[in-house]
């Protein structure tokens, strides 16, 4: 370990996973060097969206707030197709297939705990038409009955709240928690501990304005039945 430390200090070598493991064991850091290496690698990777999807795949807990549209992991193929076509991607069907593949995390044996807050305004636009929206809302109701999914609606009557600033997520992975702020071109990851804690607190404050689970499900049923 001393030789590793000397090479790192002199700049002769960059920290590798095996070396991080040795240093953590030698100095009983609780995995500090491994975590620092993980964050350092993320900091130099410009492909934030690809990284986010990798984190989503192995997250043990996901907290997501959705505003204007239904969150991607909860979308039906028809709803997703209508949204994607509006954005004019090069290959719509490939994009729909990729989006649907993300939903597998909800049903796998070690499925994460998924907490979703969704603004009632997401139910307003007739994305794909009334039939597609009815099917989408029915899908939300079905997903809300999964034991690992908690879906709550932030009603329009909640008025001004921090959700109006835009959609975001907080994911828990084995290395810690990360945040993801969505944007039209994929958004960005947030790795700073204080910033992520701020997002988690924002989620809780928005949740304080949301309907309970059963009332949220009742609102969804009403919206589906009244869709014209």
C-alpha positions in Angstrom: 0.0 0.0 0.0 2.9 2.4 0.7 4.2 2.0 -2.8 0.7 2.6 -4.2 0.5 5.8 -2.1 3.9 7.0 -3.3 3.1 6.4 -7.0 -0.2 8.3 -6.6 1.4 11.2 -4.8 4.2 11.5 -7.4 1.7 11.3 -10.3 3.2 8.1 -11.7 -0.1 6.3 -11.5 -3.8 6.8 -11.4 -6.0 5.1 -8.8 -7.5 1.8 -10.1 -10.3 -0.2 -8.6 -8.0 -2.9 -7.2 -5.7 -0.3 -5.6 -8.7 1.5 -4.1 -9.8 -1.8 -2.5 -6.3 -2.3 -1.0 -6.2 1.2 0.4 -9.7 1.0 1.8 -8.9 -2.3 3.5 -5.5 -1.1 4.8 -6.8 2.1 6.4 -10.3 0.9 7.2 -11.9 3.8 5.4 -15.3 2.1 4.9 -14.9 2.1 1.2 -14.0 5.8 0.8 -11.4 5.4 -2.0 -13.8 3.2 -4.0 -16.5 5.8 -3.7 -14.2 8.7 -4.6 -13.0 6.8 -7.7 -16.6 6.2 -8.7 -17.4 9.9 -8.5 -14.2 10.9 -10.2 -15.0 8.7 -13.2 -18.5 10.2 -13.4 -17.1 13.7 -13.4 -15.2 13.1 -16.6 -18.0 11.3 -18.5 -20.1 13.7 -20.6 -22.7 11.1 -21.4 -25.0 12.0 -18.4 -28.1 10.4 -19.8 -26.4 7.1 -20.5 -25.0 7.1 -16.9 -28.5 7.9 -15.5 -30.0 4.9 -17.2 -27.3 2.6 -15.8 -28.0 3.9 -12.3 -31.8 3.5 -12.8 -31.2 -0.2 -13.7 -29.5 -0.9 -10.4 -31.1 1.5 -8.0 -32.6 0.2 -4.8 -34.9 3.2 -4.4 -36.2 5.8 -6.9 -38.0 9.0 -6.0 -39.4 10.8 -9.1 -41.4 13.9 -9.6 -43.2 14.4 -12.9 -44.8 17.6 -14.1 -46.2 18.1 -17.6 -45.9 14.5 -18.9 -46.2 11.0 -17.4 -42.8 9.8 -16.2 -41.1 7.6 -18.8 -41.0 4.3 -16.8 -44.8 4.5 -16.3 -45.7 5.2 -20.0 -47.6 2.9 -22.3 -46.1 2.3 -25.8 -48.8 4.4 -27.5 -48.4 7.3 -25.1 -44.6 7.2 -25.5 -44.9 6.9 -29.3 -47.0 10.0 -29.4 -44.6 12.0 -27.3 -41.6 10.8 -29.2 -43.1 11.6 -32.6 -43.6 15.2 -31.4 -39.9 15.4 -30.9 -39.2 13.9 -34.4 -36.5 11.3 -33.5 -34.7 9.5 -36.3 -36.1 6.1 -35.3 -39.4 6.3 -33.3 -39.9 2.6 -32.9 -36.4 2.0 -31.6 -36.9 4.9 -29.1 -40.2 3.4 -28.0 -38.7 0.0 -27.5 -35.9 1.5 -25.4 -38.3 3.3 -23.3 -40.5 0.3 -22.7 -37.4 -1.8 -21.8 -36.9 0.6 -18.8 -40.1 -0.6 -17.2 -38.6 -4.1 -16.5 -37.1 -2.6 -13.3 -40.6 -2.4 -11.8 -41.2 -6.1 -12.1 -37.8 -7.8 -11.5 -37.2 -9.9 -8.4 -35.1 -7.2 -6.7 -37.3 -4.4 -7.9 -36.5 -1.0 -6.4 -38.9 0.9 -4.1 -40.4 3.5 -6.5 -42.0 6.7 -5.1 -43.7 8.8 -7.8 -45.2 12.2 -7.3 -47.1 13.4 -10.5 -48.8 16.7 -11.1 -52.4 16.5 -12.1 -51.5 18.7 -15.0 -49.9 15.7 -16.7 -53.4 14.2 -17.2 -54.6 17.2 -19.1 -53.0 17.0 -22.5 -54.6 14.4 -24.7 -51.3 12.9 -25.8 -52.2 10.5 -28.7 -55.9 11.3 -28.3 -58.5 10.4 -25.6 -58.3 6.6 -26.2 -54.5 6.6 -25.7 -54.9 8.7 -22.6 -57.6 6.4 -21.1 -55.3 3.5 -21.6 -52.4 5.4 -20.1 -54.3 6.3 -17.0 -55.6 2.7 -16.6 -51.9 1.7 -16.8 -51.0 4.1 -14.0 -53.8 2.7 -11.8 -52.5 -0.8 -12.5 -48.9 0.1 -11.7 -50.0 1.9 -8.5 -51.2 -1.4 -7.2 -47.7 -3.0 -7.3 -46.3 -3.5 -3.8 -43.1 -1.6 -4.7 -44.8 1.4 -6.3 -46.2 4.4 -4.4 -48.0 6.8 -6.8 -49.4 10.0 -5.5 -51.0 12.9 -7.4 -50.2 16.6 -6.7 -53.7 18.1 -7.4 -54.1 21.4 -9.3 -55.7 22.7 -6.1 -52.3 22.5 -4.4 -51.4 25.8 -6.1 -47.8 27.0 -6.2 -45.3 24.4 -5.1 -41.7 23.5 -5.9 -42.8 20.9 -8.4 -43.5 23.8 -10.8 -39.7 24.2 -11.2 -39.6 21.0 -13.3 -39.2 17.2 -13.0 -36.4 15.5 -11.2 -35.4 12.2 -9.6 -33.3 11.0 -6.6 -31.9 7.5 -6.9 -30.3 5.4 -4.2 -27.5 3.0 -5.4 -24.9 1.2 -3.4 -22.4 4.1 -3.6 -24.9 6.6 -2.3 -27.6 8.9 -3.6 -27.6 10.8 -6.9 -29.9 13.4 -8.4 -31.1 13.8 -11.9 -32.7 16.9 -13.2 -34.6 16.4 -16.5 -34.2 18.6 -19.6 -35.2 18.2 -23.2 -31.9 16.7 -24.2 -31.5 14.3 -21.4 -30.9 16.4 -18.3 -27.9 16.2 -16.0 -26.8 14.2 -13.0 -26.3 15.9 -9.7 -23.6 14.3 -7.5 -23.0 16.9 -4.9 -24.1 15.5 -1.5 -25.8 18.8 -0.4 -27.5 19.3 -3.7 -28.9 15.8 -3.7 -30.1 16.2 -0.2 -31.8 19.4 -1.3 -33.6 17.5 -4.1 -34.7 14.8 -1.6 -36.1 17.5 0.7 -37.8 19.2 -2.3 -39.5 15.8 -3.1 -40.7 15.6 0.5 -42.1 19.1 0.5 -43.9 18.5 -2.8 -45.2 15.2 -1.3 -46.7 17.2 1.6 -49.0 18.8 -1.0 -49.9 15.5 -2.7 -53.0 13.4 -2.2 -52.8 10.1 -0.3 -52.4 6.9 -2.3 -56.1 6.0 -2.4 -57.4 9.5 -3.2 -54.8 9.7 -5.9 -56.1 6.4 -7.4 -59.6 7.8 -7.2 -58.6 11.0 -9.0 -57.0 8.8 -11.8 -60.2 6.8 -12.1 -62.3 10.0 -12.4 -59.9 11.4 -15.0 -60.1 8.2 -17.0 -63.9 8.0 -16.9 -64.3 11.7 -17.8 -61.9 11.6 -20.7 -63.7 12.9 -23.8 
